[in-house]
């Protein structure tokens, strides 16, 4: 989870949300963040910031939390947190002047979009960054849930994992999505301390 809020009340009109920007990894910011109380935007329970030297800075629920975040979103990992950042950068590159947001709660679809793009024509595009295993049934269910709620869907997969010889699911994913007109991006991942690049587009405007 990259985004949390400072106000715990569910019905607060000002959510005061904060999203980690990996460019602001300074000791001063770390102190400010640690001295602040943070809450999940979905369940409003306390979350804790994790700001290790060799990890993506992020928030986590306390052990035992029953928040729907875990059911509505992809399981988090170093690679997935990094890929969300890279996907957001790529979307900003593709959709000039669009509003690009990380981790947007879409209650109507019961999903948390890894990235949400609002184009200058007010088209809404949910970007799903998928690294963990997923079935054809789950992929179709997520896609249809988004579309029924008025969102187009872009799927981002890791190319090395999806094109592996023992991966027999991806051809079915790809064919189903392509027949429906959904965009599929295969990401070439390059691991450093805090980034995973989308090799198809890169980061430069």
Backbone as a ProteinNet text record, in pm:
[ID]
protein_1_A
[PRIMARY]
XXXXXXXXXXXXXXXXXXXXXXXXXXXXXXXXXXXXXXXXXXXXXXXXXXXXXXXXXXXXXXXXXXXXXXXXXXXXXXXXXXXXXXXXXXXXXXXXXXXXXXXXXXXXXXXXXXXXXXXXXXXXXXXXXXXXXXXXXXXXXXXXXXXXXXXXXXXXXXXXXXXXXXXXXXXXXXXXXXXXXXXXXXXXXXXXXXXXXXXXXXXXX
[TERTIARY]
84.8	0	88.9	68.6	150.9	82.8	-47.4	-124.3	-199.5	-197.4	-273.4	-328	-404.9	-462.2	-432	-442.4	-413	-537.3	-656.8	-781.5	-853.1	-882.3	-939.8	-1088.9	-1164.8	-1309.9	-1356.2	-1443.2	-1490.1	-1560.2	-1635.1	-1717.7	-1654.8	-1525.4	-1459.2	-1466.5	-1498.3	-1508.9	-1371.3	-1270.4	-1133.5	-1051.7	-1017.6	-948.1	-802.5	-741.6	-602.6	-511.8	-523.2	-446.4	-302.3	-213.3	-71.2	-19.8	51.1	109	260.2	325.7	471.1	526.5	618	694	836.5	881.1	1011.7	1126.9	1097	1200.5	1225.1	1135.9	1146.7	1199	1288.2	1343.2	1453.7	1415.3	1512.9	1490	1594.1	1582.3	1479.6	1473.1	1377.2	1233.7	1207.4	1073.7	1041.7	1141.5	1119.6	1074.4	1137.9	1100.6	958.3	922.6	787.4	683	710.9	615.7	598.7	709.1	701.7	629.7	633.7	569.4	421.5	369.7	229.7	151.6	25.9	-62.8	-126.9	-125.7	-176.9	-289.4	-382.6	-499.7	-530	-584	-624.2	-743.7	-742.9	-853.2	-977.3	-963.1	-1076.6	-1143.6	-1065.9	-1124.4	-1108.2	-1023.7	-1000.4	-925.3	-868	-786.1	-644.6	-569.4	-431.5	-343.7	-253.6	-151	-14.9	89	223.5	312.8	392.7	484.6	610.6	651.4	775.8	869	985	1074.1	1217.6	1239.1	1372.7	1461.2	1589.8	1686.1	1678	1649.4	1649.7	1511.1	1408.9	1274.2	1193.4	1086.2	990.9	924.1	920.8	850.4	700.7	636.2	495.7	431.3	298.1	222.1	171.6	153.8	97.3	-1.5	-106.3	-198.2	-128.2	-183.6	-133.8	-172.1	-91.7	-126	-266.3	-337.3	-471.3	-581.3	-545.7	-647.9	-741.6	-870.8	-969.6	-1013.4	-928.6	-961.7	-987.3	-1085.2	-1116.3	-1007.1	-909.5	-798.1	-732.6	-721.9	-652.5	-731.1	-863.9	-947.6	-964.5	-953.9	-980.3	-855.4	-738.6	-615.6	-517.2	-417.2	-309.8	-223.6	-183.3	-91.6	35	77.5	189.9	323.5	419.4	556.5	643.6	773.4	866.6	844.6	835.7	822.3	689.4	581.3	450.7	442.3	495	497.5	575.8	688.5	771.4	701.3	634.9	568.2	454.2	385.6	279	334.7	448.8	511.9	549.6	609.4	651.7	532.2	424.5	304.4	243.8	243.7	191.7	273.8	406.2	493.5	466.6	446.8	419.8	286.6	185.4	54.7	60.6	139.4	155	224.5	313.9	385	291.1	203	113.1	-2	-64	-181.7	-141.4	-100.7	-53.1	-162.9	-124	-213.1	-324.7	-318.4	-419.4	-390.1	-491.9	-474.4	-442.7	-328.4	-284.5	-269.7	-342.8	-343.5	-306.3	-236.5	-201.6	-304.8	-333.5	-415.9	-547.7	-634.5	-763.7	-871.2	-942.2	-1048.4	-1172.5	-1216.2	-1335.2	-1441.2	-1521.5	-1615.4	-1723.1	-1760.4	-1863.5	-1815.5	-1686.2	-1629.6	-1571.5	-1567.5	-1504.8	-1362.1	-1290.5	-1150.4	-1071.2	-942	-848.9	-759.1	-781.9	-702.5	-558.1	-464.5	-323.4	-292.6	-344.7	-332.8	-466.1	-511.3	-632.3	-596.5	-634.5	-609.8	-742	-748.9	-863	-814.2	-855.7	-804.5	-867	-814	-867.8	-1010.8	-1052.8	-1191.1	-1278	-1222.1	-1291.9	-1317.6	-1239.2	-1242.5	-1168.5	-1218.1	-1157.4	-1093.1	-965.1	-890.8	-827.3	-865	-804.6	-688.8	-573.9	-454.3	-428.4	-427.1	-401.6	-260.5	-175.3	-38.8	-38.1	-20.4	-37.2	95.2	143.8	266.4	241.8	148.6	121.4	35	23.3	-55.9	-203.1	-265.8	-406.9	-469	-593.8	-664.1	-734.8	-771.5	-848.3	-980.8	-1043.8	-1171.9	-1157.3	-1050	-1029.8	-1000.6	-918.7	-888	-1015.2	-1098.6	-1223.1	-1316.7	-1325.9	-1413.6	-1371.2	-1241.1	-1191	-1218.7	-1188.8	-1206.1	-1351.8	-1442.2	-1584.9	-1635.6	-1585.9	-1628.1	-1591.6	-1472	-1431.3	-1520.4	-1538.6	-1610.6	-1757.6	-1818.4	-1957.4	-1972.9	-1865.3	-1868.1	-1819	-1792	-1758.3	-1610.9	-1525.2	-1380.9	-1327.2	-1246.1	-1166.8	-1053.9	-994.6	-893	-768.3	-652.9	-523	-457.5	-410.2	-341.5	-190.9	-114	32.3	83.2	152.8	212.8	364.9	434.5	580.3	609.4	679.4	697.2	772.5	876.2	955.9	871.2	783.1	699.2	591.3	531.1	419.7	463.5	587.6	633.7	717.6	725.9	800.4	735.1	817.4	765.2	662.8	676.5	583.1	458.1	446	326.3	224.7	127.6	28.9	-97.5	-101.8	-220.5	-219	-99.3	-93.4	-154.6	-131.4	-195.7	-347	-409.6	-553.7	-589.7	-509.2	-531.2	-525	-417	-388.7	-498.2	-534.6	-636	-769.1	-810.3	-938.7	-939	-831.9	-823.5	-816.5	-739.1	-726	-858.2	-931.4	-1060.7	-1159.1	-1145	-1233.9	-1184.9	-1063.4	-1009.8	-934.7	-902.4	-825.4	-677.4	-611.8	-468.2	-392.1	-290.5	-203.6	-60.9	3.5	142.6	228.3	337	434.8	552	577.7	681.6	813.2	917.9	1053.6	1105.7	1123.5	1158.6	1310	1355.8	1496.3	1501.3	1559.4	1555.7	1673	1640.2	1740.1	1685.6	1739.1	1689.7	1542.2	1498.6	1362	1285.3	1323.6	1248.5	1238	1131	1112.7	1065.6	1143	1111.1	1014.4	926	842.5	919.1	983.2	1072.4	1003.8	871.6	801.8	796.7	786.9	773.1	886.2	943.4	1044.1	981	1064.1	1015.3	1027.3	1098.4	1122.2	1003.2	968.4	857.4	904.6
-118.5	0	124.3	209.4	329.7	454.9	448.4	566.3	540.5	638.8	632.1	771.5	782	912.4	944.3	1070.7	1115.6	1121.5	1120	1137.9	1003.4	955	821.4	811.8	923.5	916.9	874.3	773.7	726.1	831.4	921.9	1017.3	1155.5	1164.7	1293.9	1345.3	1473.6	1530	1553.5	1568.8	1585.5	1465.6	1382.4	1258.3	1281	1388.9	1419.7	1301.7	1251.8	1134.6	1172.4	1078.4	1096.5	973.5	995	886.6	896.8	786.2	785.3	818.5	912.8	943.9	898.9	800.9	743.4	842.2	956.2	1058.2	1138.5	1124	1201.7	1118.2	1026.7	938.6	1010.9	1096.6	1170.4	1141.4	1162.5	1140.4	1234.6	1357.6	1454.7	1408.4	1362.9	1312.8	1187.6	1101.8	978.9	1011.2	1110.1	1149.6	1202.9	1288.5	1344.6	1234.8	1140	1032.8	943.8	911.1	826.8	895	1027.9	1102.3	1128.9	1078.1	1099.5	969.4	979.1	862.2	844.1	720.3	692.4	589.4	602	514.7	468.7	347.6	293.6	371.2	403.1	477.8	392.5	260.1	171.5	128.5	77.6	27.6	125.4	228.5	333.5	284.3	164.9	113	170.7	170.9	221.5	136.9	203.7	136	192.2	114.8	153.2	176.5	284.7	308	221.6	163.7	87.6	162.3	201.5	289.8	240.7	116.8	59.1	116.4	102.8	159.5	91.9	-38.9	-114.1	-169.6	-88.1	-130.8	-9.1	-36.6	68.6	113.4	242.9	291	267.6	212.9	176.3	165.4	147.9	129	-15	-65.8	-199.4	-199.2	-282	-304.8	-382.6	-373.3	-454.7	-600.3	-696	-838.1	-869.4	-950.9	-990.2	-899.5	-797.3	-706.1	-780.2	-744.5	-805.3	-709.4	-613.2	-512	-575.2	-520.7	-570.1	-538.2	-454.8	-420.8	-547.1	-651	-773.1	-851.1	-835.6	-904.9	-824.1	-691.5	-604.7	-570.4	-611.6	-571.2	-687.6	-667.3	-764.6	-776.2	-899.4	-913.1	-830.1	-759.1	-667.3	-739.7	-690.3	-737	-620.7	-634.2	-531.7	-503.5	-610.7	-595.3	-529.8	-566.8	-510.4	-362.4	-324.4	-183.3	-102.1	-156.9	-87.6	-77.4	-185.2	-187.2	-86.2	-64.3	35.4	174.4	205.9	334.8	346.8	242.4	246.4	254.5	183.5	188.3	327.7	393.3	529.9	623.9	608.7	691.2	666.2	538.9	505	562.5	556.3	610.4	761.9	830.7	974.5	1006	917.9	933.3	910.6	811.8	777.2	876	907	993.1	1132.8	1214.5	1348.6	1429.7	1499.9	1589.2	1516.8	1383.6	1308.6	1313.3	1290.3	1276.1	1129.8	1105	968.2	952.6	856.8	836.5	692.5	675.8	543.7	496.6	367.4	300.6	372.8	372.1	439.1	336.6	364.1	274.8	296.6	190.7	196.4	107.1	165.7	86.8	21.8	87	29	-100.8	-107.5	-228.1	-323.4	-279.9	-356.5	-394.2	-294	-312.4	-189.9	-208.4	-97.6	-94.7	2	11.6	45.4	-31.9	-0.5	140	171.8	306.3	340.5	463.7	510.1	631.1	624.6	733.6	799.9	931.1	1009.1	1096.8	1067.4	1138.1	1276.6	1355.1	1489.8	1485.1	1369.5	1350.3	1286.6	1277.1	1217.6	1068.3	1001.6	855.5	803.4	694.9	636.2	503.1	488.8	367.4	312	189.3	121.1	36	49.1	-27.5	-132.3	-258.5	-370.3	-423.4	-415.6	-468.7	-607.5	-709.5	-847	-922.4	-958	-1036.5	-1173.9	-1183.3	-1312.1	-1398.1	-1525.7	-1617.7	-1576.5	-1595	-1561.3	-1659.6	-1695.9	-1786.6	-1707.6	-1777.1	-1714.2	-1661.1	-1737.5	-1696.3	-1565.9	-1554.7	-1433.7	-1314.3	-1333.3	-1224.9	-1173.9	-1265.3	-1225.2	-1154.6	-1205	-1145.9	-1002.5	-978.7	-843.7	-749.6	-796.6	-712	-670.4	-765.6	-737.6	-646.7	-665.6	-579.7	-434.5	-412	-275.8	-219	-297.7	-247.9	-219.2	-300.5	-276.1	-146.7	-105.8	18.2	138.4	117.4	228.9	255.1	156.3	174.8	85.7	142.8	60.9	-1.6	-109.1	-180.1	-203.6	-173.2	-209.5	-307.4	-419.1	-518.1	-510.5	-512.2	-511.9	-642.9	-721.7	-846.6	-837.9	-919.3	-929.9	-1024.5	-976.9	-1055.5	-1184.6	-1180.8	-1301.8	-1412.8	-1375.9	-1475.8	-1525.6	-1435	-1473.1	-1550.2	-1529.5	-1597.2	-1720.4	-1757.9	-1878.2	-2000.8	-2099.2	-2217.4	-2293.1	-2287.3	-2362.4	-2283.4	-2163.4	-2083.7	-2108.8	-2189.3	-2226.2	-2141.2	-2048.3	-1966.6	-1840.4	-1781.7	-1651.2	-1647.2	-1745.8	-1739	-1721.4	-1787.8	-1772.1	-1633.8	-1578.7	-1441.3	-1345.4	-1357.4	-1262	-1266.1	-1387.3	-1401.7	-1342.5	-1370.5	-1321.3	-1168.9	-1111.2	-966.3	-897.4	-954.4	-894.1	-898.3	-1007.4	-1018.3	-913.4	-874.3	-774.3	-632.6	-618.6	-485.9	-424.2	-504.7	-453.5	-443.3	-341.1	-324.1	-414.3	-482.7	-567.6	-515.9	-491.7	-446.1	-553.6	-590.5	-681.4	-598.2	-602.8	-519.6	-595.3	-531.4	-583	-528.2	-612.9	-566.3	-560.1	-448.7	-429.3	-391.9	-478.2	-458.6	-374.4	-268.8	-192.7	-182.4	-93.2	-80.9	-44	47.6	98.2	111.7	41.1	62.4	-64.1	-73.4	-174.4	-99.9	-105.1	-27.1	-99.2	-21.8	-73.6	-57	-162.9	-150.6	-111.3	-134.8	-103.3	46.6	123.1	267.3	346.1	293.8	370.1	483	579	685.7	824.4	836.1	970.2	1017.7	1145	1201.2	1233.3
0	0	0	-100.3	-113.1	-59.2	-36.1	3.7	133.7	223.3	348.1	377.5	484.5	520.3	666.2	699	834.4	922.8	863.2	937.3	946.9	1068.2	1081.7	1054.5	1062.7	1052.8	913.2	904.5	773.6	690.2	754.4	680.5	669.6	695	684.8	541.6	525.6	390.6	329.7	411.9	363.2	404.8	308.6	341	377.5	326.4	356.8	324.9	202.2	161.4	128.5	150.3	123.3	49	-61.1	-138.9	-134.2	-100.9	-98.8	-236.4	-240.9	-361.6	-334.2	-409.9	-382.2	-404.3	-466.1	-486	-358.4	-261.4	-137.6	-21.8	-51.6	52.2	129.2	221.8	301.1	448.8	529.3	673.8	735.5	683.6	736.5	711.6	589.3	558.2	638.6	656.6	733	875.2	936.7	1072.6	1077.3	982.1	978.5	962.1	874.7	847.4	970	1036	1155.2	1271.1	1274.8	1383.6	1357.4	1246.6	1208.5	1221.7	1264.7	1268.3	1131.4	1080.7	947.1	954.1	858.4	857.8	714.7	703.7	574.1	521	392	331.5	310.8	318.9	295.2	425.4	521.1	646.7	762.1	743.9	843.9	967.8	960.1	1068.7	1058	1170.3	1165.2	1073.1	1001.7	922.3	962.5	935.7	980	858.5	857.7	745.2	756.9	646.6	637.7	544.5	596.2	519.8	528.6	489	490.6	381.2	398.8	303.4	168.2	167.5	41.7	9.7	30.9	-3.3	-47.2	-122.5	-155.7	-26.1	-0.6	118	98.6	201.6	188.5	326.4	326.4	449	454.4	577.5	594.5	710.1	696.1	806.5	917.4	1035.9	1145.3	1120.8	1170.7	1152	1202.4	1127.6	1166.8	1116.1	1039.2	987.3	892.2	899.5	811	700.6	668.1	568.5	431.9	361.3	226.4	126.2	166.2	76.5	21.6	107.1	67.2	-38.1	-37.1	-135.1	-262.2	-251.6	-365.5	-446.6	-401.2	-469.7	-480.4	-562.2	-583.3	-458	-418.7	-305	-326.4	-221.5	-234.7	-223.1	-295.5	-289.1	-333.6	-314.4	-360.9	-509	-587.4	-732.1	-769.1	-699.6	-734	-697.9	-581.7	-544.7	-646.9	-690.3	-789.1	-923.4	-961.9	-1092	-1097.5	-985.6	-982.7	-1011	-949.8	-977	-1124.3	-1179.2	-1319	-1413.5	-1379.3	-1462.8	-1462.8	-1346.9	-1339.5	-1427.1	-1423.4	-1507.9	-1655.8	-1690.5	-1830.4	-1877.1	-1791	-1828.4	-1848.5	-1765.5	-1781.8	-1913.8	-1954.2	-2081.5	-2200.3	-2188.7	-2299.3	-2310.1	-2195.7	-2194.8	-2147.8	-2241.1	-2210	-2140.3	-2035.8	-1960.5	-1886.3	-1880.6	-1806.3	-1656.5	-1577.1	-1432.5	-1404.3	-1342.4	-1314	-1163.1	-1105.9	-961.2	-926.6	-815.3	-765.2	-663.4	-667	-566.3	-539.3	-638.1	-626.1	-587.9	-479.3	-433.5	-519.5	-586.3	-671.7	-608	-522.1	-442.4	-529.1	-638.3	-724.4	-788.6	-821	-881.7	-777.7	-651.1	-542.8	-578.6	-629.3	-666.3	-622.2	-608.6	-588.6	-711.5	-797.8	-920.5	-884	-933.8	-908.7	-957.8	-1074.7	-1132	-1196.6	-1177.9	-1246	-1331.1	-1457.9	-1552.3	-1586.1	-1569.6	-1615.9	-1729.7	-1851.3	-1967.8	-1978.9	-2070.5	-2092.4	-2145.9	-2199.3	-2244.7	-2135.9	-2014.6	-1899.5	-1914.8	-1999	-2002	-1879.6	-1821.1	-1702.3	-1737.8	-1703.7	-1737.3	-1610.3	-1573.7	-1459.7	-1509.8	-1444.5	-1482.1	-1375.3	-1416.1	-1325.8	-1348.7	-1247.8	-1254.7	-1191.7	-1273	-1225.6	-1226.6	-1108.8	-1097.5	-1036.3	-942	-878.8	-970.8	-935.7	-1017.3	-1017.4	-1130.9	-1145.5	-1243.2	-1219.5	-1309.6	-1418.8	-1524.3	-1631.7	-1577.5	-1489.1	-1431.6	-1352.8	-1271.9	-1192.2	-1281.5	-1385.1	-1477.1	-1545.5	-1591.8	-1657.3	-1559.2	-1436	-1336.4	-1304.7	-1286.3	-1256.8	-1372.9	-1493.2	-1611.1	-1626.7	-1614.5	-1631.7	-1520.1	-1396.7	-1284.6	-1311.3	-1361.9	-1397.6	-1507.6	-1612.7	-1730	-1698.4	-1614.7	-1576.8	-1497.6	-1432.9	-1354.9	-1435.2	-1564.6	-1652.3	-1672.9	-1640.2	-1655.6	-1767	-1855.4	-1945	-1862.5	-1914.2	-1836.2	-1920	-1861.1	-1916.7	-1820.7	-1873.5	-1791.1	-1816.1	-1708.4	-1716.7	-1656.9	-1737.4	-1691.9	-1705.5	-1628.8	-1643	-1758.8	-1859.2	-1981.8	-1956	-1872.4	-1848.7	-1789.2	-1695.6	-1631	-1725.6	-1801.5	-1887.1	-2011.1	-2054.9	-2175.6	-2144.9	-2017.9	-1980.8	-2043.3	-2076.3	-2145.4	-2063.1	-1930	-1846.3	-1810.7	-1863.4	-1836.2	-1947.9	-1916.5	-2017.7	-2009.8	-1913.7	-1896	-1981.5	-2000.9	-2065.5	-2204.8	-2291.8	-2424.7	-2414.8	-2317.1	-2298.8	-2250	-2153.8	-2108.2	-2225.5	-2300.8	-2407.5	-2514.2	-2553.7	-2658.7	-2613	-2489.6	-2438.5	-2431.2	-2379.4	-2365.9	-2502.1	-2594.1	-2726.2	-2802.5	-2789.5	-2857.9	-2807.8	-2680.6	-2622.9	-2647.9	-2698	-2724.3	-2608.4	-2505.5	-2393.6	-2429.9	-2377.2	-2398.2	-2300.9	-2353	-2271	-2283.6	-2170	-2168.4	-2103.1	-2169.3	-2110.6	-2062.3	-1932.7	-1872.4	-1865	-1913.3	-1896.4	-1764.6	-1666.1	-1532.7	-1513.6	-1458.5	-1423.8	-1277	-1194.2	-1050.3	-1001.8	-927.6	-853.6	-711.6	-630.4	-493.7	-489.7	-577.4	-562	-692.8	-796.9	-920.4	-1004.2	-1077.8	-1181.5	-1305.2	-1411.6	-1530.8	-1622.2	-1685	-1791.8	-1922	-1965.5	-2079.8	-2208.9	-2216.5	-2339.5	-2364.6	-2258	-2274	-2208.9	-2102	-2029.4	-1950.5	-1908.6	-1822.9	-1886.5	-1994.4	-2050.3	-2131.3	-2112.6	-2190.6	-2331.1
[MASK]
+++++++++++++++++++++++++++++++++++++++++++++++++++++++++++++++++++++++++++++++++++++++++++++++++++++++++++++++++++++++++++++++++++++++++++++++++++++++++++++++++++++++++++++++++++++++++++++++++++++++++++++

